[in-house]
Amino acid sequence: MKPDFQSETALRAEAMNILVEHLGALNTERFINSILKDQFDYTEWQRNLWDDKTIKKIHQEATAFYKEKTS
Protein backbone atom coordinates (compact mmCIF):
# COMPACT_ATOMS: atom_id res chain seq x y z
CA MET A 1 0.00 0.00 0.00
CA LYS A 2 1.28 3.47 -0.87
CA PRO A 3 1.86 5.90 2.00
CA ASP A 4 -0.57 8.77 2.42
CA PHE A 5 1.50 11.93 2.83
CA GLN A 6 -0.22 14.51 4.99
CA SER A 7 1.88 17.44 3.82
CA GLU A 8 3.80 18.62 0.79
CA THR A 9 6.93 18.72 2.95
CA ALA A 10 6.63 15.02 3.83
CA LEU A 11 6.00 14.13 0.18
CA ARG A 12 9.02 16.10 -1.01
CA ALA A 13 11.26 14.61 1.69
CA GLU A 14 10.27 11.07 0.73
CA ALA A 15 10.73 11.81 -2.98
CA MET A 16 14.21 13.21 -2.32
CA ASN A 17 15.11 10.14 -0.26
CA ILE A 18 14.02 7.85 -3.08
CA LEU A 19 15.91 9.84 -5.71
CA VAL A 20 19.10 9.95 -3.65
CA GLU A 21 18.84 6.24 -2.86
CA HIS A 22 18.48 5.28 -6.52
CA LEU A 23 20.47 7.99 -8.30
CA GLY A 24 22.94 9.18 -5.70
CA ALA A 25 23.20 12.76 -4.43
CA LEU A 26 25.03 14.19 -7.43
CA ASN A 27 22.71 12.71 -10.06
CA THR A 28 19.66 13.71 -8.02
CA GLU A 29 20.87 17.29 -8.07
CA ARG A 30 21.58 17.07 -11.81
CA PHE A 31 18.07 15.69 -12.40
CA ILE A 32 16.37 18.44 -10.40
CA ASN A 33 18.47 21.14 -12.07
CA SER A 34 17.60 19.79 -15.51
CA ILE A 35 13.89 19.98 -14.69
CA LEU A 36 14.17 23.52 -13.37
CA LYS A 37 16.36 24.69 -16.24
CA ASP A 38 14.15 23.22 -18.97
CA GLN A 39 10.88 24.23 -17.30
CA PHE A 40 9.88 20.57 -17.48
CA ASP A 41 6.18 19.95 -18.15
CA TYR A 42 5.40 16.64 -16.44
CA THR A 43 1.88 16.46 -17.85
CA GLU A 44 3.08 16.87 -21.43
CA TRP A 45 5.88 14.37 -20.84
CA GLN A 46 3.38 11.79 -19.56
CA ARG A 47 1.14 12.30 -22.59
CA ASN A 48 4.00 11.42 -24.94
CA LEU A 49 5.81 8.84 -22.81
CA TRP A 50 4.19 5.75 -24.33
CA ASP A 51 3.47 6.98 -27.88
CA ASP A 52 5.80 4.48 -29.51
CA LYS A 53 4.80 1.42 -27.44
CA THR A 54 1.84 -0.90 -27.52
CA ILE A 55 0.09 -2.12 -24.39
CA LYS A 56 1.53 -5.57 -25.09
CA LYS A 57 5.10 -4.21 -25.24
CA ILE A 58 4.63 -2.18 -22.03
CA HIS A 59 3.30 -5.30 -20.30
CA GLN A 60 6.25 -7.40 -21.51
CA GLU A 61 8.76 -4.81 -20.26
CA ALA A 62 6.99 -4.44 -16.91
CA THR A 63 6.89 -8.21 -16.44
CA ALA A 64 10.59 -8.54 -17.28
CA PHE A 65 11.45 -5.69 -14.89
CA TYR A 66 9.40 -7.27 -12.11
CA LYS A 67 11.02 -10.67 -12.60
CA GLU A 68 14.49 -9.12 -12.58
CA LYS A 69 13.83 -7.16 -9.38
CA THR A 70 12.16 -10.02 -7.50
CA SER A 71 14.51 -12.87 -8.36
N, C-alpha and C positions, 0 to 999 in steps of 0.2 A: 504494500500500500504506500502511496506517495505521501510525504509529510504535508501538513497543512500549515503554511507559514502565516503567522498572524501579523507580520509587519513586512514592509518593503526592506527594512534593514536586515531582518533575519533571512529573507529570500536572497538578497545580494551576498550576504556573508556565506551562505551555503553554496551559492553559485561560484563564488571566488574559490572556496575550498575545493570544489570539484574540478574547476579549471586548473588550479595549481597542482592538484594531485595527478591529473592526467597529462598536463602539458608542461609542468614545471613553472617556476615563477617568471623566468625570462620570457618564455613563449606566451604565457598568459598576458603579460604586459604588452607584448607585440600584438597579440590578438585584439586586445581592448583598444590599443592605439590605432590599429587598422580600421576598426569599426568607427571610431570617433573621427578619424581623418577623412574617411570616405563617406561619411554621413550615411552609414549602412541602413538600408530599409529592410528590416526583417520580414515584413509582410510580403513585399515584392519578391524577396529571395525565396520564401516558402512557396509562392505561387509558381515559380520557375524551377524549383529544385528537382522535381520528378518528371519534367517534360519529356526527357528522352528515354524513360524507362516504363515498361509495362508493369502491371500489378504482379504478373507472374515473376518477372525478373526481380522486383523489389522483395517479393516473398522468398525467392531463392537466396538472395543475398542476406536477408534477415535470418533465415534458417541457418545458413552457413556461419554467420557471425555468432549466433547463439550457440551452436555446437562447438565452435572454437573456444568461446569464453567459458563454457560449462564443462569442458572435458579436461 
